Amino acid sequence: MTDENTHFGFQSVPLGEKQDRVNEVFRSVAGRYDLMNDLMSAGLHRLWKDTLVSTLRPPRDRAFRHLDVAGGTGDVAFRILDAGGAQTHVTVLDINGEMLKVGAERADRRYDGRVDFVEANAEELPLEASTYDAYTIAFGIRNVPRIDCALREAHRVLKPGGRFLCLEFSKVDVPLLDRIYDAYSFNVIPRMGQMVTGDAESYQYLVESIRRFPPPAAFARMIEDAGFRRVTYRQLTAGVVAIHSGWKI
């Protein structure tokens, strides 16, 4: 047991409680999670995810084993399967069974034999070491209570030469736009969440969690500390999001 605290949005909570609280957030919004992403970002999340997959460049001519973490609804996984060849296989891993249920329903029979869904914790992957060619996590790492553990696990399950890619909200670095973005985030998104999902509190947490996430340079150092090399990041849309990259060498 530990009395260590962490943050849940702007609240300070015991480390052991955060995961349950995060799970409840995503159980509450699972059914309309992707719809809310469309509304909140005016569809930009689709472009950001497309950019993530084009950065990954899954091969079309050979076997490729991919792990997509915190990707329960399959939004990123399906893009990777469409971009890769017939020998591309994606494991979608998420701690939240409701999100995975949405993904499995969306997958239907389109990707028979090429995708599987695993309910597990990013901090303790029930997967063998040096198994995957690449690992992605999109808009999920900031919800992990112990980010350092998740990064070390990512490094462990990747093959030598494997690539880690993380798409996450970042820090808007354009004067005036940062104020507009803050006003939109805190005044509009929770109300939108209430109207669409009946849950304003979950979206209040989500916008607060973005503000508590480390700035890109600090997160890049965390990736390096986990053992990755050639670590870089690329900010998109005036810094609203960033794609972080690292290699297991």
C-alpha positions, -999 to +999 in steps of 0.1 A: +000+000+000+011+036-005-001+069+006+013+086-025-010+111-042-015+119-078-038+141-098-073+134-111-079+165-132-072+194-108-080+172-077-053+155-056-063+118-050-046+087-036-026+070-063-046+038-058-079+056-065-071+072-098-076+042-120-111+034-107-121+070-112-107+070-148-125+037-155-158+053-144-152+083-167-148+060-197-176+036-187-199+066-186-190+080-221-180+048-240-211+047-262-207+082-276-170+087-271-161+089-308-191+111-315-179+135-288-144+135-303-159+146-336-179+174-319-151+186-296-124+188-322-147+197-352-134+165-368-098+173-363-091+142-343-095+122-375-068+142-392-045+138-361-050+100-361-044+098-398-012+117-393-002+093-365-008+063-388+011+079-417+040+085-393+039+048-384+037+036-420+027+000-414+042-022-441+021-038-468+045-065-478+054-084-446+041-095-412+036-066-388+025-071-352+011-039-336-001-030-302-026-001-297-030+007-260-060+027-246-076+022-280-108+004-270-131+018-297-107+007-324-104+042-340-066+040-344-064+002-348-088+001-378-067+029-395-036+008-391-052-023-404-065-004-435-030+011-441-011-021-436-010-053-456-029-085-451-002-097-427-008-067-404-023-078-370-033-053-343-039-061-306-062-034-291-056-032-254-077-012-230-084-013-192-120-005-198-143-033-210-171-010-221-147+008-246-135-026-259-171-037-264-176-007-286-145-015-306-154-052-310-189-043-323-174-018-348-149-043-360-176-069-367-163-092-394-143-067-414-109-077-399-114-114-391-082-128-378-064-095-379-075-078-347-080-089-311-092-071-281-075-074-247-087-060-214-056-051-194-037-024-176-011-004-196+011-004-165+013-042-164+009-057-199+001-094-199+022-098-230+056-113-237+087-092-240+100-082-275+068-092-293+055-062-312+069-042-341+052-010-329+031+005-301+007+034-303-013+051-276-037+080-286-052+103-260-046+077-234-013+082-217-024+111-196-051+090-180-025+064-167-018+068-130+019+058-133+030+070-167+066+059-161+054+023-156+034+024-188+064+037-208+087+010-194+061-016-203+059-002-238+097-006-242+096-041-228+070-055-252+086-040-283+110-059-305+145-044-309+140-018-336+104-013-326+088+021-325+067+038-298+043+065-310+021+086-287-006+111-298-016+133-269-028+168-262-001+193-259+003+230-251-010+257-274+018+281-280+001+308-301-007+340-281-044+348-279-053+314-294-043+298-260-069+320-242-096+311-268-087+274-264-089+276-226-123+294-228-136+268-252-123+238-232-136+249-198-169+266-208-181+247-239-168+211-237-184+201-203-217+215-215-214+197-247-207+165-228-238+170-207-260+174-239-245+145-258-237+119-231-256+133-201-222+136-183-206+170-178-183+159-150-164+134-171-156+160-197-146+185-170-121+159-159-108+153-194-101+190-201-085+193-167-063+163-174-050+179-205-038+209-185-020+186-160-001+166-186+036+175-189+046+198-217+061+181-248+098+185-239+092+171-204+073+142-217+100+135-242+125+132-213+101+107-197+102+086-229+140+087-229+141+077-192+120+046-201+148+034-224+138+048-258+162+065-281+160+089-310+131+105-292+113+133-310+080+151-310+060+170-335+033+195-325+002+199-347-026+225-350-007+253-332+003+229-304-031+215-295-017+180-299+017+164-303+030+131-318+059+117-297+082+091-312+108+068-297+127+037-308+138+006-289+174+003-300 
